[in-house]
Amino acid sequence: MNTPMCADMHPRKITRRAIGIRAPLAVALAVAFVAAGIAPGAAQDDKPLDPNNPYRVTLGTIPIAPLIPAFLAVEKGWFKDEGLEVELKPEPGGQDIVTAVVAQEFDFGFSNQTSLLIARSRGLGVSAIAKAVVGSPDVETAWDGVIVKIDSDIREATDLIGKTVSVNTLNNTPHMVLLRALENAGVENPQEQVNFIEVQFPDAVGAVNQGQVDAAWVVEPFVTVGDMFGDTRVIMHPLIETGPSFLMSAYFTSDKLIEQRPDVVAAFTRAINKAMEFASENPQEVRDSFPKFNENANPKVAHSMALPFWNTTLSATDFEMGAELAKRYGFIDEIPDLEEFVKTPDKYGQ
């Protein structure tokens, strides 16, 4: 199905499934990261960053509604005010972005919390620096959903037993919260009773309508795309059913960049937090900006979609439930030190 927002949103399709999927490559990246690390006391410019001569960095993104603040920070010059020139780099999913940051292709990234915890648990030098998006506080404002065809006989979570359900990437937060929501709905051992496959967000509505999958977990704008153009309906909202305001994703960077240029990391954090505060307070500007951030976006969808929730206070406790669930479902063997994993500017003297 070719819906108005389901065209190819990615200029290039990168299939780095290293984190959580192919352990040998993850280990190789860890070795490469350590080898490329800088020694303590490396040269650092203590002067404020210069907006007239900005420091250039890249940010790995996904063309979904939660990333609108990053676009706003570029468009409104908040990164530049901090002395940064930020290039947004689209990727299919959070695992790809984590791998790109570890491989030093990107300076910063947006990723689901599970992919970050998997990386950290395997010794990869990445740290969370700011919240990116949280789940809604209630069902009425939910911006995620499991969608099925409007005429499907699937009505509730238990009807998914024996069915095929897609998530944008396996072994990440969407996969994890869906497992948790299914358990909470009475599905025992959902990893064995439901077949999960990968379908990227832009293709998910079409996959449901064409019968390639029985259901798909999606976020906005694709919940609204399915409702307006795809003849789909929502049967559950896994984020809220896992927990109110559950941390979905975070902005992160490499430990190397924090060590080498804490001023750059702090400047990025200030700008993105400012953008998230603005987005929370100005929903109409968020809707108006989405078709500019994602050129395939339909303005009608942008006007109608449920907006994500943004919060700028990040702490290690935000990851505790997600870490416990990731271990429960076998995504990680051990929970990493969450206090060391979260590095807000106050932790490195900025």
Stockholm file with secondary structure:
# STOCKHOLM 1.0

chainA/1-350         MNTPMCADMHPRKITRRAIGIRAPLAVALAVAFVAAGIAPGAAQDDKPLDPNNPYRVTLGTIPIAPLIPAFLAVEKGWFKDEGLEVELKPEPGGQDIVTAVVAQEFDFGFSNQTSLLIARSRGLGVSAIAKAVVGSPDVETAWDGVIVKIDSDIREATDLIGKTVSVNTLNNTPHMVLLRALENAGVENPQEQVNFIEVQFPDAVGAVNQGQVDAAWVVEPFVTVGDMFGDTRVIMHPLIETGPSFLMSAYFTSDKLIEQRPDVVAAFTRAINKAMEFASENPQEVRDSFPKFNENANPKVAHSMALPFWNTTLSATDFEMGAELAKRYGFIDEIPDLEEFVKTPDKYGQ
#=GR chainA/1-350 SS CCCTTCSCCCSSCCCCCTTTTCHHHHHHHHHHHHHHCCCTTCCCCCSCCCTTSCEEEEEEECSSGGGHHHHHHHHTTHHHHTTEEEEEEECSSHHHHHHHHHTTSCSEEEEEHHHHHHHHHTTCCEEEEEEEEECCSSGGGCCEEEEEETTCSCCSGGGGTTCEEEESSTTSHHHHHHHHHHHHTTCSSHHHHSEEEECCHHHHHHHHHTTSSSEEEEETTHHHHHHHHSCEEEEECHHHHHCTTCEEEEEEEEHHHHHHCHHHHHHHHHHHHHHHHHHHHCHHHHHHHHHHHSTTCCHHHHHHSCCCBCCCCCCGGGGHHHHHHHHHTTSCSSCCCHHHHBCCGGGGTC
#=GC SS_cons         CCCTTCSCCCSSCCCCCTTTTCHHHHHHHHHHHHHHCCCTTCCCCCSCCCTTSCEEEEEEECSSGGGHHHHHHHHTTHHHHTTEEEEEEECSSHHHHHHHHHTTSCSEEEEEHHHHHHHHHTTCCEEEEEEEEECCSSGGGCCEEEEEETTCSCCSGGGGTTCEEEESSTTSHHHHHHHHHHHHTTCSSHHHHSEEEECCHHHHHHHHHTTSSSEEEEETTHHHHHHHHSCEEEEECHHHHHCTTCEEEEEEEEHHHHHHCHHHHHHHHHHHHHHHHHHHHCHHHHHHHHHHHSTTCCHHHHHHSCCCBCCCCCCGGGGHHHHHHHHHTTSCSSCCCHHHHBCCGGGGTC
//
